[in-house]
Every structure is written in structure tokens, then in C-alpha cells.
Amino acid sequence: MKTLIIVCATALGFALVAPAAQAYRDDTSRSGYTAMDKLGRGLAGMTTGFLELPGNIVAENRDHGAAAAATVGFAKGLGMIPVRELVGVYNFVTAPIPYPSGYRPILHPEYPWGYFEGSPSASIDHRTATHLRD
């Protein structure tokens, strides 16, 4: 039990450090990602994937109104929880491997709390998706 508490506290610590590290970077001019970025995205996705539900509701409400938030936002959010969690596991396990090229994020927004900062509802990076198919 003590080990589980330590592991959870460590994971929470990493999840809280990721947004602070991100604050030092300007996302609009960002072209180079690192293995640590990928590791942080993975840890955040695994521990805060549940934020997809309220995040997509907020994004749909902002973009399309309350009716879309209550229906489409709810459905998207519910469907994206396992996606965010699984992509988080993938990013965490493959952090040292620069795939997709340049450690680019697979999901947008990069972190689940990005919806509350003005990002549109869930999407997959089409450049990454095309690259994964090849």
C-alpha cells in the first residue's frame, strides 16, 4: 500500500510539473519537441485523461453552443477518455523513440487541460496520422 501511494504521488508530481515546464515555451513558435516533452505528455495523458469529458463539453460550448456541448461534447469527451489514456501509455513507454518524427504530439490539444485554455475540441494531428499510416 505504501508503494502504491509513493507511485501515485510521483505520477501526480510529474503531471503537475509538465504544465509548469510548458509555460516556459511559446506554443505558436514551437517546432522542436524533446523526449521529455513526450514523456510529460504521456504521464499527463495517463493521469488526467478524465479531463477529456469536461474539456470537450467546454470546447463544444465555446465553439457551437450549449446544445452541441450537451450532446456532441459529451459524446466526444466520453469517447476520448480511453484514447487519451492509451496514447498517454504509448507516449510514456516510447518516450526515448523520436516517433512520430521530432516527438510531435499525436493528439491536440497536447494536454487535456488545453481545452480550458481555448483549444478546439479533440482532434488527431493529421500530419502525424498520415505519417503513422506510411
N, C-alpha and C positions, 0 to 999 in steps of 0.2 A: 504494500500500500504506500509506503514511504517513497519507493522508487517511482511509482506512478505519479505521485504529487510532484516530485522533482522534475520528471519528464514534462509534465503538463506546465509547470511553472517556467521551464526553459523554453518550451514552444511558445508560450504566451509572451515571454520576453523578446524572443526573436520577432514575433508578429508585431510587437509594439515598436521595435527598432526599425523595421522596414519602412514605415511611413516617415519616420524622422529622417532616415537616410535619403528618402525620395524627395524630401522638402529642399534638400540642398541642390537639386538638379532642376533644370528648366525643361519640362517635358516637350515643349514645342521645338526646341533645337536639339533634342536628344537623338543621336544616331547610333551611338555605341553603347551596347549593354555588356555587362560582365557576368561571369559565373555567379558572383554574389547576388546580382540582381535576380537571376533566375532562381537561385536558392531562396531568396526572400519572397519572391512571387509564389514559389511552391509552398513554403511554410505558411504564408498568408492564405493561400487557397485552401490548404488542408484545415486550417484552424478557424477561418472566418467565412467559409463558403455559405453559411446560413444567411449572410447579408445579401445574397442574391435576391431573396424574396422581397424584403422591403426596398432594396435598391432598384429593382426593376419596376416596382409599383411607383416609386418616386419618379423615376425617369419617364415612364409612360404618362404619368400625370402631368409632368412638366411639358412633354412633347405633344401629347394628344388629348389631354383632359381626363376628367375623373372616370368616365365610363370605360375608357381604354385601360386606365390604371386598375380598375376593379376586375376586369376580365383578362385582357391580354397581358398586362403587367403581372398579375397574379400567376397566370399560366407560365409565362416566361420565367419568372422568378423561381417557381417551383421546379420547373424543368432544368434550370441552370444550376441548381444546388449540386446535384451529383456530377455535372460536367465540371464545375469549378473545383470540386473536391478531387476528382480523378486527374484533371490537368495539374492540380497542385501536387499530387503524388508524383506524376510524371516529371514535373519541373524539379521537384526536390531530389528525386532519385538520379536524374540525368543532368544535374546542375553543372558538373565539370565538362559536359559534352556540348560544344557550340552548335547545337541543332535545335530549332531552326537557325539558319546562319546568323551569326552575330548575337546569339542569345535573345533574339526578338521574342516578345510575348505572343502567346497563341490567342489568348482572349483579350477583349477590350471591353471595359477598362482593365488595365493591368491588375489592379487590386479591387476587391469587391466594394470597398468604400468609395471608389471613384464615382459611383452613381450619385452620391450625395454632394459631390463637388461639381456637378454639372455635366458629367458624361452621359451620352445617349444610352438607351437600353442595350442589353447584351448583344455582342457580336463576336464573330471569329475573324481574325485578321486574314483577309483573302489572299494576301501575298504569302503568308505562312501556309495557309491551306493549299494553295497551288503548289508551293514548294514541297509540301508533305506528300502530295499525290505523285510527284515526279520521281 
